[in-house]
Amino acid sequence: MLESTAAARYTQVRNSTSTPGELLLALYDGVFRFLNGAKLCIQNKQLPRARELLSKAYAIISELTIALDHAVSPELCGQLESLYGFCMDRIQVASRKAETVPIDEVTRVLTPLREAWTIAVPKSIQEAHAAAHKP
């Protein structure tokens, strides 16, 4: 019980002190962690746990979809919305049929996005920091 309380406090502090980009990376990390866990569970015939993990991955991608700001970049948001919709569909298939191939498809599609954010987020933080400390 004490560990879960400490973990919850850590998460709360991290969420309140992280930049939006860092939170985005954390969400992507969560999606991949849940997808990889679900894949292992399917392979080991632990289907209830696999479905639970797939549900968590689905929820994160759903939140990413909701967070898109079409007013800022309609074309990019439209493309991401389509991509996230594909991913949510494939997660539902993986859950319903207890198959790993749809999980691999989601991983394949989201990996380049996560890699791009891994480069862009630290760069934007560095640029914001430099701008804030400019004389």
Beta strands, then each sheet from edge to edge (+ up, - down):
end
